[in-house]
Amino acid sequence: MAANDPDGGVVLRRTLDWRVEGLGHHAVVLRQDSQTGPFYNITWPGFLGMVSGMAPGRFAIAINQAPISRSFLKALPRPWILDWATGRLQTWNSRCVTPGFLLRQVFENCPDYQSAKQRLSEEAIALPVFFTLAGIDADEACVIERLPDRARVFETPAAVANHWLSDDLTGHPRGQESQRRLAQIRTDPNAARKSDDLFDWLAPPILNVDTRLAMVANPRAGRLAVQGFEKTGPVTRVLHLTEKIAA
């Protein structure tokens, strides 16, 4: 979710749910320099793209996986694994950039919220995805629902899980209880809590056995908090970082 922060600016709250053991244990927060300024990449050794990050004084962005699309014979019920395999083949055959590489390019090259929003909305990509974008000024927050060749933008307060926000799109939602997770982050009374209680919103079903990372970022304040999880619960302490924004 990206929404106004009572402390000023916009705050991005995200969890990453993947059924891969070790992602919570081995996550790193990497500070990288670029022509548009430094940024923090929440990543893993050997991972080349990005799924979450914050650029102090510019923006914070997170990727959520889109539903598994129904590929062909759409009128017939089929096991979702066939749709997944078809989608993988289409991705491999695409000449467009993957969402993770596009996100890294945005952090490296976009100087502000508006330029990041434009590029994430307009550049052709290899597969459907959600981008959640938080800027530095009030109301600079949106979810960008992406298909390979088009986008729909949902403005602040903006939240997403792993099912389509648009009623006319269909597919197999990813993860556990996607509808309930979205409803909770939208209605949780802690969603706009002050920054001294950063992770009070992190409760079931948002937090579940597949959760591997939790992140809170306020790019206006240059603040970032990250914690790693495995299926048994937290496996790291919360890492708090603050970077002074140049005048």
N, C-alpha and C positions, 0 to 999 in steps of 0.2 A: 504494500500500500504506500502511496505517496500522497501526502497531505500537509497542510500548514502546520508548523511546529509552534507551540505556544512560546518557545524561547526565541522565535524569529526564524525566518526562512522556511524551508520545506524539509521534511524528514521522510526518508525512505526506509521502510521496514520490510525485510524479506526473509523467508526461509527457503532453503534448497533441500528438496526431498528426492534422493536417489537411492535405489536399492543396491548400493555398492559399499561394502564394508571398507573402512579405512579412510574414507573421504574426510571425516571429522578429525581423525587423528593426524592426518598428514597435510591438512590445509595450511597454506602460508599466505601472509599479507605482504605483497611485494610492492615497494614504492618504485615507480618508473618515471623517467623524465621523457618529455616530448617537446616538440616545437611550440605547443600551446600551453605547456606547463606540466607540473608533476601530477601523477594520479596513482591511486592505490588499487591494485588488482588482487582480488581474493581468488586464489588459484591453487594449483598443485604443481609439484615438480614435473616438468615435461609437457604440461598443458599449454598449448600455443595461443588459443583464443582467450576470450573472457566470457564469464557468465554474471559477474557482479563486480562493481567497482565504484570508486568515488574520486572525483577530481576537485580538490578544494578550490572554492571560489568559482566553480563552473557548474557541475552537475554530479548526480549519482544515478546509476542505471543498473537494473537487474533484468535478467532473462528468465522467463518461465516457459516451459515446454507447452506447446499447443496440443489439442487433442489429436489422436491418431485418426487421420481422415479416412473415410470410406472411399475406396479407390475406383472400383468398377463393380458391375452387377449390383448397383446401389440399392435396388429394391429387394434384394435377397439377404436374409440374415446369414452372416458368416463369422467364423471365429476371428477375433480381433488380430490375432497373430498374422493372418494373411494380409490384412490391411497394413500392419506394421512393416512386413517384409516388402510389400509393394512400395510403400513410402520410402524405405531405405534405398531401393533400386532407383527410384526417381531422383533422390538426392544425389546419389553417386553419378547419375547421368547429367545432372545440371552443371552448367558452366557459371552459375551465379555464386556469389560469395555466401558462405555459411553465416548464420546469425552470430556465432561466437567471434568470427574474424571481423565481421562488420562492426561489432561492438568495440573490439580493440582499435579499429581504425578511427572510430568516432572519438574515443578517449585520446588518441594520438593527434587528431587533426581538427577537431571542432572546438572553437573558442568559447562557446556559450550554449545555453539551453536551446535557443531557437534554431541554431545551426545543427545541433544534435538531433532535435526533433524532426527537422526537415530531412536529414539524411536517413534516419531510422525509418521514416515514413515512405520515402521515395525510392531508395535504391533496391533493385531486384535482388531477392535472396533465394537460397536453394530450398528452403522448407519453411512451413508456417511456424510462427513463434509469437510470444508476447514480449514487448519491451515496456518496463515501467521506468519512467524518467522523472527525476526531481531536480529542479533548478535552485536558484538562490533567492528569488523574489517570491512574495506571496502569490499563490495561484499558479506558479510555474510547476505544474505536476500533471502527468497524464499517463494513461496506458495506451500503447500502440498495438493494436491487434493486427498482425501481419499475415497475409497470404503472400506467396512468392512474388506476385506482380501488383499488389494493391494493399492499402492500409485503411483502417478505421481508427480514429483517435477518440478516446474517452477522457474528458478533462477532469480536473480536480473536483472533489477528492476522488482519487483513482485507485482502484484495487482490482486484483485479478488472482485467480488460482490456476487451474489447469483444464478449464472448459471454456468454450466460446462465450463471449459476452453478447455477440450478435445472435438474435433469435433465428436468423435464416441460415446459420452455419451449423453443421452437424458433425459428430465424430465421437470417438471413444475417449472420455476424460481420463487424464493420467493421474496417478497417485491415489491416495485414499481420501474419500469424502470431499471431493473438490467443491461441491455446492455448499456444504457446511463450513468448510474452511473460509470460503469467500464471505458467506453471511456473517461469520464471527468477526473477521477483521473489519467488516463494514460497521458492525453494531457494537463491538466491544467498547465499553465506557472508558477503557484505558487507552484507546487508540490515539488519543491526543494528549496523553499524559506528558508531564514535563520530563526533560531529559535525564533527571537523576533517577528515574525508574525505567531505564531503557527497555528492559525485556519483560515488563509486567504483562504485555499482550501475548506472550509466548505460552499458550496453554492448549490442551487438546481441543479440537482436532488439528489446529494449526501445527502444534507440536505432536509428532507421532513417531512410530518406530522407524520410518524412512527418513526422518529429518537428519541432515548431516551438517548444515550450517545455519546460523542465524546472524543477521546483520542489521545494524541501524546506522544510518548515515545522514548527516546534515551538512551539505556542501557549503552553505553560507558560513557556518561556524567552523568548517574544517574538521568536524568531529566524526569519528568512525568507531564503532564497537562491533566485534566479531567473536563468535563462540562456536566451537566444534562439538558435534554430537555424533554418537553412534546409536544403534537400536536400544542400548541399555540406558541411554541418557547422556548428559554432558560428559565430554572427555577432555576438555580444556577449560582453563579459566577464561573469563572475558578479557579480550585484548582491547584496551582503550587507546586510541590515538587522537591527537589534536594537532593540526598544522595551522600555524598563523597565516592568515590570508594577506598577501601583499597589498598595500594601499594603491 
